[in-house]
Each structure stands twice: as structure tokens, then as C-alpha cells.
């Protein structure tokens, strides 16, 4: 499923759009070491972590987009790092659980 389609259907707030791409699955997690172990290339990642290290984890794992859930805000240094690394950043007012459920309903089941 294309990232642009996900953004539209979930009504995600765009913080930084680095480019459209194919999203092959999703991952929910807040502990960075577990995300590094378990997220897969092409995933969209739902989290409540917003610090700059999430961009490094996304880059390392091949995650294409991060959704910061529960209406939280990214600090400026995270946004700047995402621009440098080409990582898409979005915000949702919903919990990670609800965002993941909506992705599952859209057919993103990996």
C-alpha cells in the first residue's frame, strides 16, 4: 500500500513528507532496542517516542515512516534529522493500538 494512501485514509498530520513509497507492514513499539530487532524494512512505525534517536532507528531498520501517536509533538531536532535522513514523519491523535488496527483493516497485515 502506498504511503500517500495511508496518510489520506488515516487522516495523519504531515510533519515531514520525504516522498511517497510502498509500505509493506507496520510495527508498534516504544523501546528502541526492540524496534531495532523487530521492525522490518518498508514498515510504518507507530510510537509515542519523539526524540531524535527514533530517526536513527528508522534509518537503521529501513522503516519508511514514523507516526507519533496520541497527538504528541516532535521536537525540532527530530524533524531536522528526519529531513536529513529522508524519513517521513506524521502525527495522529489516536493511540498506537488504534492506528495499528486501522492499518490492519486497510489490509496491511504484516
C-alpha positions as CSV (number, residue, x, y, z in Angstrom):
1,X,0.0,0.0,0.0
2,X,1.3,3.4,-0.9
3,X,2.2,5.8,2.0
4,X,0.2,8.6,0.5
5,X,-2.9,6.4,0.6
6,X,-2.3,5.5,4.2
7,X,-1.9,9.2,5.1
8,X,-5.1,10.1,3.4
9,X,-7.2,7.2,4.8
10,X,-6.0,7.6,8.4
11,X,-6.1,11.4,8.3
12,X,-2.5,11.7,9.5
13,X,-1.0,15.1,10.1
14,X,2.1,15.5,7.9
15,X,5.1,16.9,9.7
16,X,7.7,16.0,7.1
17,X,7.0,14.2,3.8
18,X,10.2,12.8,2.4
19,X,8.4,11.1,-0.5
20,X,5.8,8.5,-1.4
21,X,6.8,4.8,-1.2
22,X,5.4,1.4,-0.7
23,X,4.6,0.4,2.9
24,X,4.8,-3.3,3.4
25,X,3.9,-3.6,7.0
26,X,3.6,-1.9,10.4
27,X,5.3,-2.0,13.7
28,X,4.2,-0.7,17.1
29,X,6.8,-0.2,19.8
30,X,8.4,2.4,22.1
31,X,11.6,0.6,23.3
32,X,14.2,1.4,20.7
33,X,16.2,-1.8,21.1
34,X,13.2,-3.9,20.5
35,X,12.2,-1.8,17.5
36,X,15.7,-2.2,16.1
37,X,15.4,-6.0,16.5
38,X,11.8,-6.4,15.2
39,X,10.8,-3.6,12.7
40,X,11.3,-4.5,9.1
41,X,12.3,-2.6,6.0
42,X,9.4,-0.9,4.5
43,X,7.4,-0.7,7.7
44,X,5.5,2.3,9.1
45,X,6.2,2.6,12.8
46,X,3.7,3.8,15.5
47,X,5.2,5.1,18.7
48,X,5.0,7.7,21.4
49,X,8.8,8.3,21.4
50,X,9.6,11.6,19.7
51,X,13.3,12.2,20.4
52,X,15.9,12.4,17.7
53,X,17.1,8.8,18.2
54,X,13.9,7.5,16.6
55,X,15.2,8.8,13.2
56,X,18.4,6.8,13.7
57,X,16.4,3.6,14.5
58,X,14.2,4.2,11.4
59,X,17.2,4.6,9.2
60,X,19.0,1.6,10.6
61,X,15.9,-0.7,10.2
62,X,14.7,0.6,6.9
63,X,11.4,2.0,8.4
64,X,10.0,4.4,5.9
65,X,7.7,6.5,8.1
66,X,7.1,7.2,11.8
67,X,3.6,8.0,13.2
68,X,3.8,9.8,16.6
69,X,0.6,8.8,18.3
70,X,-1.6,10.4,21.0
71,X,-1.3,13.9,19.5
72,X,2.3,14.4,20.7
73,X,4.7,16.7,19.0
74,X,8.2,16.1,17.6
75,X,11.0,18.3,18.8
76,X,12.7,20.5,16.2
77,X,15.9,18.4,16.2
78,X,13.9,15.2,15.3
79,X,12.3,17.0,12.4
80,X,15.6,18.3,11.1
81,X,17.2,14.9,11.4
82,X,14.3,13.3,9.5
83,X,14.8,15.8,6.7
84,X,18.5,14.9,6.5
85,X,17.8,11.1,6.5
86,X,14.6,11.2,4.3
87,X,12.3,9.7,6.9
88,X,8.6,10.6,6.7
89,X,7.1,12.0,10.0
90,X,3.4,12.0,10.8
91,X,1.2,12.7,13.9
92,X,-2.1,11.0,14.9
93,X,-4.3,12.0,17.8
94,X,-5.1,8.3,18.2
95,X,-3.3,5.7,20.3
96,X,-0.8,3.3,18.6
97,X,-3.2,0.5,19.1
98,X,-6.0,2.3,17.2
99,X,-3.7,3.4,14.4
100,X,-2.4,-0.2,14.0
101,X,-5.9,-1.5,14.0
102,X,-6.9,0.9,11.2
103,X,-3.9,-0.2,9.2
104,X,-4.9,-3.8,9.7
105,X,-8.4,-3.0,8.4
106,X,-6.9,-1.4,5.3
107,X,-5.2,-4.7,4.5
108,X,-1.7,-4.0,5.9
109,X,-1.4,-7.2,7.9
110,X,2.4,-7.8,8.1
